[in-house]
Amino acid sequence: MYTLFENGRMICPDGEVPGGLLVEDGRIAALLPETGAPWRGEGERIDLGGAYIAPGFIDIHVHGGGGGDFMDGTRESFEAALKTHLAHGTTALCPTTLTATFDELGQVFALCREMASAPDAYRLPRILGAHLEGPYIAASQAGAQDPAYIRAPQDGSFGEILRLSQGALRILTAAPELPGADKLAKAAREAGVLLSMGHTDGRIEDAARAVEQGYTMATHLYSSMSTIIRENGMRRPGVLEGALLMDEITVEVIADGMHLPPSLLKLIVKTKGPDRVILVTDAMRGAGMAAGVYKLGSLSRGQDVISDGAIARMPDGVSFAGSVATADRLIRTMCGQAGVPLWQAVRMMTLHPARALGIPDIGRLEPGCRADLVVFAPGVKVLGVYREGKRVA
Ligand SMILES: [Zn+2]
């Protein structure tokens, strides 16, 4: 059974193309640019009315939304977060943990596996595996992470995490300067886990070593990350400068318009090049919700943070405690504040994360790719979301 999406503007990897596309059995069967021959087959026709059609958004760093945090470790909280981000165009994501007990992490892994393989999993965003943010991080760059559960890589506990994960772990954010970080990196790579430098106080030499050990990403660039210090008058660059400088590193950017001002967004795109930028929400449970007080982390152990609807702050009223953004807002910010063309901002939220994770059949409008799609009006106003060609939001 074919479904034809017609009369739209496709956001393809190289730019906007007027036309539509054909879906069969949950995958894109053909792209049909306006300039080509019209399709005359049998099937359902969906008139896009001139709206944009893009690959569904992919968020590789997200803690929650809609009142739920993945750390709650409950089906209800997973559903709440997944549904909220789905409604804003996200069709795949990596549930992201906070530094916590192994019981709590084990529960998140179990739910990732269970919900990814459920028969009705297509109703919600694809779960691409967990992103473990900590526990192997620098105490001095903990940010909103609970320092009580920070661990040292050389304590040998990563084997326990791998056992608990049973394949559900996809990305590890760690501080590469910690003693034993080299063994941790080796174990992660052997288990097929991607490595991202984050919550780190290392120097640029640590970042260079991290690249040699297989790190390919930097977690929320500028946030909880070391930068230039002066020793005996000499400037010593940190991991931030390493991440900007090294071509091997793709950087996560929280483009909610609050974490980074327009000048830094532009600086990142200029130094890394658009191809090495991935937009992430780093959203907490207050995403998609009204202003209010929300727990950061699990309901049982988390701490209260205050959302004004634009940003969540720690009780000090100053420090940020994760964002309350959704993917559509990140794209709006990159276009509006960083001057990035729409098709390129969409790439940062689709093709680039898919490529970083090594998943070839999502994140692009191309024949053979999965028909996870988002339809939106100018201003990234989401009009419809499709998973495997079926309307889900
Ligand atoms: Zn985070």
Residues whose N, C-alpha, C, O or C-beta is under 5 A from the ligand:
A	BS01	ZN	E133 D282
